[in-house]
Amino acid sequence: MGRAPAFLICFVALTMGALPVLQGAETVWSGLVIAENVPQPQPIPPELTRIEGSLKKFFGYNQFQVIGQSQKTLKTGQEDWLATSKFFGLHVDARGETKAGYVLNLKLYKEKELLLETDTKLSKRSPLVIKGPQVGGGQLLLVLVVE
């Protein structure tokens, strides 16, 4: 990548149990989420209800708002897709499947500027959450979940 991003990158695997071998096509939900503390938080978006407790515990925020999202059905484990919002874009390039999950290359853009590029693994049973840059009074989170 050449230069270090100006924000802290934190990988958090939110474990949800053992890793079974799944068969057939699977869908991955990718979201750009703004996490912040507000006096009267809105209800958590339905896409995040499964991991609400873990998000609050690990990141310390009381409100989570999905600002961009995408769903992609993986048939070969080699697909790519984009989740976008007004200012941010998350390009996901799946580079193969293992028994436990998927090997991914992630690129986070702010408008056309590349902020982050990383290779990671997405478990079939544990969501992947990456802490991105500060946005206003909150924090951008990149969330990927195999549904």
TIVO-2410 file (N, C-alpha, C; in nm, 3 decimals):
# residues 147
REC num residu      c1      c2      c3 atome chaine
REC   1      M   0.082  -0.118   0.000     N      A
REC   1      M   0.000   0.000   0.000    CA      A
REC   1      M   0.087   0.124   0.000     C      A
REC   2      G   0.203   0.121   0.057     N      A
REC   2      G   0.295   0.231   0.045    CA      A
REC   2      G   0.290   0.331   0.159     C      A
REC   3      R   0.171   0.366   0.208     N      A
REC   3      R   0.162   0.462   0.317    CA      A
REC   3      R   0.061   0.411   0.419     C      A
REC   4      A   0.086   0.444   0.543     N      A
REC   4      A  -0.003   0.400   0.649    CA      A
REC   4      A  -0.128   0.486   0.650     C      A
REC   5      P  -0.246   0.426   0.668     N      A
REC   5      P  -0.367   0.507   0.675    CA      A
REC   5      P  -0.365   0.596   0.798     C      A
REC   6      A  -0.439   0.705   0.792     N      A
REC   6      A  -0.441   0.802   0.900    CA      A
REC   6      A  -0.534   0.761   1.013     C      A
REC   7      F  -0.591   0.646   1.005     N      A
REC   7      F  -0.683   0.602   1.110    CA      A
REC   7      F  -0.644   0.463   1.157     C      A
REC   8      L  -0.692   0.428   1.272     N      A
REC   8      L  -0.663   0.298   1.331    CA      A
REC   8      L  -0.750   0.191   1.267     C      A
REC   9      I  -0.686   0.084   1.227     N      A
REC   9      I  -0.758  -0.028   1.168    CA      A
REC   9      I  -0.760  -0.139   1.271     C      A
REC  10      C  -0.877  -0.188   1.298     N      A
REC  10      C  -0.892  -0.290   1.401    CA      A
REC  10      C  -0.977  -0.403   1.345     C      A
REC  11      F  -0.924  -0.523   1.344     N      A
REC  11      F  -0.998  -0.638   1.297    CA      A
REC  11      F  -1.059  -0.708   1.418     C      A
REC  12      V  -1.186  -0.735   1.408     N      A
REC  12      V  -1.254  -0.803   1.518    CA      A
REC  12      V  -1.335  -0.917   1.461     C      A
REC  13      A  -1.303  -1.037   1.499     N      A
REC  13      A  -1.385  -1.152   1.462    CA      A
REC  13      A  -1.482  -1.175   1.575     C      A
REC  14      L  -1.609  -1.165   1.545     N      A
REC  14      L  -1.712  -1.181   1.646    CA      A
REC  14      L  -1.756  -1.328   1.642     C      A
REC  15      T  -1.699  -1.407   1.728     N      A
REC  15      T  -1.723  -1.550   1.723    CA      A
REC  15      T  -1.865  -1.584   1.764     C      A
REC  16      M  -1.921  -1.674   1.688     N      A
REC  16      M  -2.058  -1.716   1.712    CA      A
REC  16      M  -2.069  -1.868   1.728     C      A
REC  17      G  -1.959  -1.941   1.736     N      A
REC  17      G  -1.968  -2.084   1.753    CA      A
REC  17      G  -1.874  -2.158   1.661     C      A
REC  18      A  -1.894  -2.288   1.655     N      A
REC  18      A  -1.810  -2.375   1.574    CA      A
REC  18      A  -1.831  -2.348   1.426     C      A
REC  19      L  -1.738  -2.390   1.342     N      A
REC  19      L  -1.742  -2.365   1.200    CA      A
REC  19      L  -1.785  -2.490   1.124     C      A
REC  20      P  -1.911  -2.501   1.086     N      A
REC  20      P  -1.953  -2.618   1.011    CA      A
REC  20      P  -1.916  -2.604   0.864     C      A
REC  21      V  -1.918  -2.714   0.792     N      A
REC  21      V  -1.895  -2.712   0.648    CA      A
REC  21      V  -2.031  -2.690   0.583     C      A
REC  22      L  -2.046  -2.580   0.511     N      A
REC  22      L  -2.170  -2.547   0.445    CA      A
REC  22      L  -2.159  -2.583   0.298     C      A
REC  23      Q  -2.273  -2.619   0.238     N      A
REC  23      Q  -2.271  -2.658   0.098    CA      A
REC  23      Q  -2.359  -2.564   0.018     C      A
REC  24      G  -2.327  -2.547  -0.111     N      A
REC  24      G  -2.409  -2.465  -0.198    CA      A
REC  24      G  -2.373  -2.318  -0.190     C      A
REC  25      A  -2.448  -2.239  -0.266     N      A
REC  25      A  -2.424  -2.095  -0.272    CA      A
REC  25      A  -2.461  -2.030  -0.139     C      A
REC  26      E  -2.380  -1.931  -0.100     N      A
REC  26      E  -2.405  -1.856   0.022    CA      A
REC  26      E  -2.406  -1.708  -0.012     C      A
REC  27      T  -2.479  -1.632   0.069     N      A
REC  27      T  -2.490  -1.489   0.048    CA      A
REC  27      T  -2.407  -1.416   0.152     C      A
REC  28      V  -2.330  -1.316   0.107     N      A
REC  28      V  -2.253  -1.232   0.197    CA      A
REC  28      V  -2.317  -1.093   0.196     C      A
REC  29      W  -2.347  -1.044   0.317     N      A
REC  29      W  -2.395  -0.907   0.333    CA      A
REC  29      W  -2.275  -0.821   0.372     C      A
REC  30      S  -2.257  -0.710   0.301     N      A
REC  30      S  -2.149  -0.615   0.329    CA      A
REC  30      S  -2.212  -0.482   0.361     C      A
REC  31      G  -2.166  -0.420   0.470     N      A
REC  31      G  -2.225  -0.292   0.507    CA      A
REC  31      G  -2.123  -0.189   0.549     C      A
REC  32      L  -2.152  -0.065   0.517     N      A
REC  32      L  -2.080   0.051   0.568    CA      A
REC  32      L  -2.169   0.106   0.678     C      A
REC  33      V  -2.117   0.109   0.800     N      A
REC  33      V  -2.198   0.140   0.917    CA      A
REC  33      V  -2.135   0.256   0.993     C      A
REC  34      I  -2.216   0.356   1.028     N      A
REC  34      I  -2.170   0.464   1.115    CA      A
REC  34      I  -2.212   0.429   1.258     C      A
REC  35      A  -2.114   0.419   1.346     N      A
REC  35      A  -2.138   0.391   1.488    CA      A
REC  35      A  -2.114   0.520   1.566     C      A
REC  36      E  -2.208   0.553   1.653     N      A
REC  36      E  -2.192   0.674   1.733    CA      A
REC  36      E  -2.272   0.664   1.862     C      A
REC  37      N  -2.241   0.751   1.956     N      A
REC  37      N  -2.316   0.760   2.080    CA      A
REC  37      N  -2.407   0.881   2.073     C      A
REC  38      V  -2.536   0.857   2.092     N      A
REC  38      V  -2.636   0.964   2.088    CA      A
REC  38      V  -2.727   0.950   2.209     C      A
REC  39      P  -2.791   1.061   2.252     N      A
REC  39      P  -2.877   1.055   2.370    CA      A
REC  39      P  -2.996   0.960   2.354     C      A
REC  40      Q  -3.057   0.957   2.235     N      A
REC  40      Q  -3.171   0.869   2.211    CA      A
REC  40      Q  -3.145   0.787   2.084     C      A
REC  41      P  -3.080   0.671   2.100     N      A
REC  41      P  -3.045   0.592   1.981    CA      A
REC  41      P  -3.167   0.537   1.908     C      A
REC  42      Q  -3.154   0.530   1.777     N      A
REC  42      Q  -3.256   0.467   1.693    CA      A
REC  42      Q  -3.243   0.315   1.707     C      A
REC  43      P  -3.349   0.241   1.678     N      A
REC  43      P  -3.339   0.094   1.681    CA      A
REC  43      P  -3.231   0.046   1.584     C      A
REC  44      I  -3.169  -0.064   1.619     N      A
REC  44      I  -3.062  -0.119   1.535    CA      A
REC  44      I  -3.122  -0.167   1.403     C      A
REC  45      P  -3.053  -0.145   1.291     N      A
REC  45      P  -3.103  -0.195   1.162    CA      A
REC  45      P  -3.115  -0.347   1.165     C      A
REC  46      P  -3.214  -0.402   1.096     N      A
REC  46      P  -3.236  -0.548   1.096    CA      A
REC  46      P  -3.112  -0.628   1.056     C      A
REC  47      E  -3.030  -0.573   0.966     N      A
REC  47      E  -2.910  -0.645   0.919    CA      A
REC  47      E  -2.809  -0.666   1.031     C      A
REC  48      L  -2.818  -0.587   1.138     N      A
REC  48      L  -2.719  -0.593   1.246    CA      A
REC  48      L  -2.773  -0.652   1.376     C      A
REC  49      T  -2.900  -0.690   1.380     N      A
REC  49      T  -2.958  -0.737   1.507    CA      A
REC  49      T  -2.884  -0.859   1.561     C      A
REC  50      R  -2.840  -0.947   1.474     N      A
REC  50      R  -2.771  -1.070   1.516    CA      A
REC  50      R  -2.641  -1.040   1.593     C      A
REC  51      I  -2.577  -0.927   1.562     N      A
REC  51      I  -2.448  -0.896   1.624    CA      A
REC  51      I  -2.452  -0.769   1.709     C      A
REC  52      E  -2.572  -0.722   1.741     N      A
REC  52      E  -2.587  -0.597   1.816    CA      A
REC  52      E  -2.508  -0.597   1.946     C      A
REC  53      G  -2.523  -0.702   2.027     N      A
REC  53      G  -2.453  -0.707   2.155    CA      A
REC  53      G  -2.303  -0.701   2.140     C      A
REC  54      S  -2.250  -0.774   2.044     N      A
REC  54      S  -2.105  -0.774   2.021    CA      A
REC  54      S  -2.056  -0.639   1.972     C      A
REC  55      L  -2.131  -0.575   1.884     N      A
REC  55      L  -2.091  -0.442   1.835    CA      A
REC  55      L  -2.084  -0.343   1.950     C      A
REC  56      K  -2.187  -0.342   2.035     N      A
REC  56      K  -2.189  -0.249   2.148    CA      A
REC  56      K  -2.076  -0.279   2.246     C      A
REC  57      K  -2.052  -0.407   2.271     N      A
REC  57      K  -1.947  -0.447   2.367    CA      A
REC  57      K  -1.808  -0.409   2.315     C      A
REC  58      F  -1.777  -0.442   2.191     N      A
REC  58      F  -1.642  -0.420   2.138    CA      A
REC  58      F  -1.612  -0.276   2.100     C      A
REC  59      F  -1.715  -0.200   2.057     N      A
REC  59      F  -1.688  -0.066   2.007    CA      A
REC  59      F  -1.739   0.045   2.098     C      A
REC  60      G  -1.830   0.014   2.190     N      A
REC  60      G  -1.874   0.113   2.288    CA      A
REC  60      G  -1.972   0.218   2.238     C      A
REC  61      Y  -2.033   0.197   2.123     N      A
REC  61      Y  -2.131   0.291   2.071    CA      A
REC  61      Y  -2.272   0.239   2.097     C      A
REC  62      N  -2.371   0.331   2.101     N      A
REC  62      N  -2.507   0.288   2.128    CA      A
REC  62      N  -2.599   0.297   2.006     C      A
REC  63      Q  -2.549   0.350   1.894     N      A
REC  63      Q  -2.631   0.357   1.773    CA      A
REC  63      Q  -2.548   0.316   1.652     C      A
REC  64      F  -2.610   0.238   1.564     N      A
REC  64      F  -2.544   0.190   1.443    CA      A
REC  64      F  -2.638   0.215   1.325     C      A
REC  65      Q  -2.588   0.290   1.227     N      A
REC  65      Q  -2.668   0.326   1.111    CA      A
REC  65      Q  -2.601   0.274   0.984     C      A
REC  66      V  -2.672   0.195   0.905     N      A
REC  66      V  -2.620   0.145   0.778    CA      A
REC  66      V  -2.631   0.257   0.676     C      A
REC  67      I  -2.515   0.300   0.621     N      A
REC  67      I  -2.516   0.407   0.521    CA      A
REC  67      I  -2.492   0.355   0.379     C      A
REC  68      G  -2.453   0.229   0.368     N      A
REC  68      G  -2.433   0.166   0.239    CA      A
REC  68      G  -2.425   0.016   0.259     C      A
REC  69      Q  -2.477  -0.059   0.162     N      A
REC  69      Q  -2.476  -0.204   0.178    CA      A
REC  69      Q  -2.486  -0.273   0.043     C      A
REC  70      S  -2.453  -0.402   0.048     N      A
REC  70      S  -2.463  -0.485  -0.071    CA      A
REC  70      S  -2.477  -0.631  -0.027     C      A
REC  71      Q  -2.548  -0.708  -0.106     N      A
REC  71      Q  -2.557  -0.852  -0.085    CA      A
REC  71      Q  -2.508  -0.921  -0.211     C      A
REC  72      K  -2.428  -1.025  -0.193     N      A
REC  72      K  -2.375  -1.098  -0.308    CA      A
REC  72      K  -2.384  -1.246  -0.280     C      A
REC  73      T  -2.443  -1.320  -0.372     N      A
REC  73      T  -2.448  -1.465  -0.360    CA      A
REC  73      T  -2.319  -1.520  -0.422     C      A
REC  74      L  -2.246  -1.595  -0.340     N      A
REC  74      L  -2.120  -1.653  -0.386    CA      A
REC  74      L  -2.146  -1.795  -0.433     C      A
REC  75      K  -2.114  -1.819  -0.558     N      A
REC  75      K  -2.131  -1.953  -0.615    CA      A
REC  75      K  -1.997  -2.022  -0.633     C      A
REC  76      T  -1.894  -1.943  -0.666     N      A
REC  76      T  -1.762  -2.001  -0.691    CA      A
REC  76      T  -1.660  -1.958  -0.585     C      A
REC  77      G  -1.692  -1.854  -0.507     N      A
REC  77      G  -1.595  -1.799  -0.412    CA      A
REC  77      G  -1.495  -1.706  -0.477     C      A
REC  78      Q  -1.517  -1.673  -0.605     N      A
REC  78      Q  -1.426  -1.586  -0.679    CA      A
REC  78      Q  -1.494  -1.456  -0.726     C      A
REC  79      E  -1.611  -1.423  -0.670     N      A
REC  79      E  -1.686  -1.306  -0.712    CA      A
REC  79      E  -1.630  -1.178  -0.650     C      A
REC  80      D  -1.674  -1.064  -0.706     N      A
REC  80      D  -1.642  -0.936  -0.643    CA      A
REC  80      D  -1.767  -0.848  -0.646     C      A
REC  81      W  -1.770  -0.748  -0.555     N      A
REC  81      W  -1.887  -0.661  -0.544    CA      A
REC  81      W  -1.849  -0.533  -0.472     C      A
REC  82      L  -1.943  -0.438  -0.470     N      A
REC  82      L  -1.919  -0.306  -0.415    CA      A
REC  82      L  -2.036  -0.266  -0.325     C      A
REC  83      A  -2.004  -0.218  -0.205     N      A
REC  83      A  -2.102  -0.155  -0.116    CA      A
REC  83      A  -2.067  -0.008  -0.113     C      A
REC  84      T  -2.164   0.079  -0.141     N      A
REC  84      T  -2.133   0.221  -0.150    CA      A
REC  84      T  -2.227   0.307  -0.066     C      A
REC  85      S  -2.177   0.422  -0.028     N      A
REC  85      S  -2.256   0.526   0.036    CA      A
REC  85      S  -2.224   0.656  -0.037     C      A
REC  86      K  -2.269   0.768   0.018     N      A
REC  86      K  -2.246   0.896  -0.048    CA      A
REC  86      K  -2.097   0.927  -0.064     C      A
REC  87      F  -2.017   0.897   0.039     N      A
REC  87      F  -1.875   0.931   0.035    CA      A
REC  87      F  -1.781   0.811   0.032     C      A
REC  88      F  -1.827   0.694   0.078     N      A
REC  88      F  -1.740   0.579   0.091    CA      A
REC  88      F  -1.782   0.465  -0.001     C      A
REC  89      G  -1.684   0.385  -0.040     N      A
REC  89      G  -1.709   0.266  -0.118    CA      A
REC  89      G  -1.622   0.153  -0.066     C      A
REC  90      L  -1.681   0.035  -0.052     N      A
REC  90      L  -1.607  -0.083  -0.011    CA      A
REC  90      L  -1.611  -0.183  -0.125     C      A
REC  91      H  -1.495  -0.207  -0.185     N      A
REC  91      H  -1.483  -0.307  -0.292    CA      A
REC  91      H  -1.436  -0.437  -0.229     C      A
REC  92      V  -1.512  -0.544  -0.251     N      A
REC  92      V  -1.479  -0.675  -0.196    CA      A
REC  92      V  -1.450  -0.768  -0.312     C      A
REC  93      D  -1.335  -0.831  -0.307     N      A
REC  93      D  -1.292  -0.926  -0.410    CA      A
REC  93      D  -1.268  -1.060  -0.342     C      A
REC  94      A  -1.361  -1.154  -0.361     N      A
REC  94      A  -1.346  -1.288  -0.303    CA      A
REC  94      A  -1.244  -1.364  -0.387     C      A
REC  95      R  -1.145  -1.421  -0.318     N      A
REC  95      R  -1.034  -1.487  -0.390    CA      A
REC  95      R  -1.027  -1.636  -0.364     C      A
REC  96      G  -1.133  -1.692  -0.310     N      A
REC  96      G  -1.136  -1.836  -0.290    CA      A
REC  96      G  -1.210  -1.873  -0.164     C      A
REC  97      E  -1.253  -1.999  -0.160     N      A
REC  97      E  -1.330  -2.051  -0.047    CA      A
REC  97      E  -1.252  -2.162   0.022     C      A
REC  98      T  -1.264  -2.165   0.155     N      A
REC  98      T  -1.210  -2.274   0.235    CA      A
REC  98      T  -1.327  -2.336   0.310     C      A
REC  99      K  -1.302  -2.443   0.385     N      A
REC  99      K  -1.409  -2.504   0.465    CA      A
REC  99      K  -1.465  -2.405   0.566     C      A
REC 100      A  -1.379  -2.318   0.618     N      A
REC 100      A  -1.419  -2.226   0.724    CA      A
REC 100      A  -1.476  -2.094   0.671     C      A
REC 101      G  -1.447  -2.056   0.545     N      A
REC 101      G  -1.495  -1.927   0.498    CA      A
REC 101      G  -1.436  -1.887   0.365     C      A
REC 102      Y  -1.412  -1.757   0.351     N      A
REC 102      Y  -1.368  -1.700   0.225    CA      A
REC 102      Y  -1.243  -1.615   0.245     C      A
REC 103      V  -1.154  -1.618   0.147     N      A
REC 103      V  -1.037  -1.531   0.143    CA      A
REC 103      V  -1.078  -1.408   0.063     C      A
REC 104      L  -1.060  -1.290   0.121     N      A
REC 104      L  -1.106  -1.166   0.059    CA      A
REC 104      L  -0.994  -1.063   0.046     C      A
REC 105      N  -1.005  -0.980  -0.056     N      A
REC 105      N  -0.926  -0.858  -0.066    CA      A
REC 105      N  -1.026  -0.744  -0.053     C      A
REC 106      L  -1.002  -0.654   0.042     N      A
REC 106      L  -1.091  -0.541   0.067    CA      A
REC 106      L  -1.021  -0.411   0.032     C      A
REC 107      K  -1.095  -0.321  -0.032     N      A
REC 107      K  -1.045  -0.187  -0.060    CA      A
REC 107      K  -1.152  -0.088  -0.016     C      A
REC 108      L  -1.113   0.004   0.075     N      A
REC 108      L  -1.202   0.108   0.121    CA      A
REC 108      L  -1.162   0.239   0.055     C      A
REC 109      Y  -1.259   0.304  -0.009     N      A
REC 109      Y  -1.236   0.432  -0.075    CA      A
REC 109      Y  -1.318   0.541  -0.008     C      A
REC 110      K  -1.261   0.661  -0.001     N      A
REC 110      K  -1.338   0.781   0.032    CA      A
REC 110      K  -1.337   0.861  -0.096     C      A
REC 111      E  -1.454   0.870  -0.157     N      A
REC 111      E  -1.469   0.922  -0.292    CA      A
REC 111      E  -1.375   0.841  -0.381     C      A
REC 112      K  -1.270   0.899  -0.439     N      A
REC 112      K  -1.181   0.820  -0.526    CA      A
REC 112      K  -1.048   0.787  -0.461     C      A
REC 113      E  -1.029   0.830  -0.336     N      A
REC 113      E  -0.903   0.807  -0.265    CA      A
REC 113      E  -0.905   0.671  -0.193     C      A
REC 114      L  -0.805   0.588  -0.221     N      A
REC 114      L  -0.793   0.460  -0.153    CA      A
REC 114      L  -0.743   0.483  -0.011     C      A
REC 115      L  -0.825   0.445   0.088     N      A
REC 115      L  -0.788   0.460   0.229    CA      A
REC 115      L  -0.726   0.335   0.287     C      A
REC 116      L  -0.769   0.220   0.238     N      A
REC 116      L  -0.725   0.093   0.296    CA      A
REC 116      L  -0.734  -0.016   0.192     C      A
REC 117      E  -0.633  -0.101   0.187     N      A
REC 117      E  -0.638  -0.225   0.112    CA      A
REC 117      E  -0.579  -0.332   0.199     C      A
REC 118      T  -0.654  -0.442   0.215     N      A
REC 118      T  -0.606  -0.551   0.299    CA      A
REC 118      T  -0.661  -0.684   0.252     C      A
REC 119      D  -0.587  -0.788   0.278     N      A
REC 119      D  -0.634  -0.925   0.257    CA      A
REC 119      D  -0.679  -0.978   0.392     C      A
REC 120      T  -0.790  -1.050   0.393     N      A
REC 120      T  -0.844  -1.102   0.518    CA      A
REC 120      T  -0.924  -1.228   0.490     C      A
REC 121      K  -0.973  -1.289   0.595     N      A
REC 121      K  -1.058  -1.407   0.584    CA      A
REC 121      K  -1.191  -1.377   0.651     C      A
REC 122      L  -1.300  -1.420   0.587     N      A
REC 122      L  -1.434  -1.406   0.641    CA      A
REC 122      L  -1.485  -1.545   0.677     C      A
REC 123      S  -1.512  -1.566   0.803     N      A
REC 123      S  -1.563  -1.693   0.851    CA      A
REC 123      S  -1.709  -1.709   0.810     C      A
REC 124      K  -1.750  -1.832   0.786     N      A
REC 124      K  -1.889  -1.859   0.751    CA      A
REC 124      K  -1.981  -1.844   0.871     C      A
REC 125      R  -1.926  -1.847   0.992     N      A
REC 125      R  -2.009  -1.837   1.112    CA      A
REC 125      R  -1.980  -1.715   1.199     C      A
REC 126      S  -1.877  -1.640   1.168     N      A
REC 126      S  -1.842  -1.524   1.251    CA      A
REC 126      S  -1.828  -1.400   1.163     C      A
REC 127      P  -1.907  -1.297   1.189     N      A
REC 127      P  -1.894  -1.173   1.110    CA      A
REC 127      P  -1.754  -1.112   1.124     C      A
REC 128      L  -1.718  -1.035   1.025     N      A
REC 128      L  -1.592  -0.961   1.025    CA      A
REC 128      L  -1.627  -0.814   1.036     C      A
REC 129      V  -1.567  -0.745   1.133     N      A
REC 129      V  -1.590  -0.603   1.152    CA      A
REC 129      V  -1.453  -0.534   1.153     C      A
REC 130      I  -1.438  -0.431   1.071     N      A
REC 130      I  -1.314  -0.355   1.063    CA      A
REC 130      I  -1.346  -0.210   1.100     C      A
REC 131      K  -1.271  -0.160   1.196     N      A
REC 131      K  -1.289  -0.022   1.241    CA      A
REC 131      K  -1.217   0.071   1.143     C      A
REC 132      G  -1.294   0.162   1.083     N      A
REC 132      G  -1.239   0.255   0.986    CA      A
REC 132      G  -1.218   0.393   1.044     C      A
REC 133      P  -1.223   0.495   0.959     N      A
REC 133      P  -1.194   0.631   1.005    CA      A
REC 133      P  -1.307   0.692   1.088     C      A
REC 134      Q  -1.271   0.796   1.164     N      A
REC 134      Q  -1.371   0.877   1.234    CA      A
REC 134      Q  -1.453   0.950   1.128     C      A
REC 135      V  -1.583   0.957   1.150     N      A
REC 135      V  -1.673   1.027   1.059    CA      A
REC 135      V  -1.763   1.114   1.146     C      A
REC 136      G  -1.742   1.244   1.141     N      A
REC 136      G  -1.818   1.334   1.228    CA      A
REC 136      G  -1.793   1.297   1.373     C      A
REC 137      G  -1.900   1.275   1.448     N      A
REC 137      G  -1.887   1.233   1.588    CA      A
REC 137      G  -1.887   1.083   1.605     C      A
REC 138      G  -1.876   1.010   1.496     N      A
REC 138      G  -1.882   0.864   1.503    CA      A
REC 138      G  -1.765   0.797   1.436     C      A
REC 139      Q  -1.784   0.668   1.411     N      A
REC 139      Q  -1.680   0.582   1.357    CA      A
REC 139      Q  -1.738   0.502   1.241     C      A
REC 140      L  -1.666   0.492   1.132     N      A
REC 140      L  -1.708   0.406   1.021    CA      A
REC 140      L  -1.666   0.263   1.053     C      A
REC 141      L  -1.760   0.171   1.040     N      A
REC 141      L  -1.731   0.028   1.055    CA      A
REC 141      L  -1.761  -0.042   0.923     C      A
REC 142      L  -1.674  -0.134   0.884     N      A
REC 142      L  -1.697  -0.219   0.768    CA      A
REC 142      L  -1.740  -0.354   0.823     C      A
REC 143      V  -1.858  -0.399   0.784     N      A
REC 143      V  -1.915  -0.521   0.840    CA      A
REC 143      V  -1.943  -0.618   0.726     C      A
REC 144      L  -1.896  -0.742   0.741     N      A
REC 144      L  -1.925  -0.847   0.644    CA      A
REC 144      L  -1.976  -0.969   0.718     C      A
REC 145      V  -2.087  -1.025   0.669     N      A
REC 145      V  -2.153  -1.137   0.735    CA      A
REC 145      V  -2.196  -1.238   0.630     C      A
REC 146      V  -2.163  -1.365   0.650     N      A
REC 146      V  -2.215  -1.472   0.566    CA      A
REC 146      V  -2.353  -1.506   0.621     C      A
REC 147      E  -2.455  -1.493   0.537     N      A
REC 147      E  -2.593  -1.517   0.582    CA      A
REC 147      E  -2.636  -1.660   0.557     C      A
***
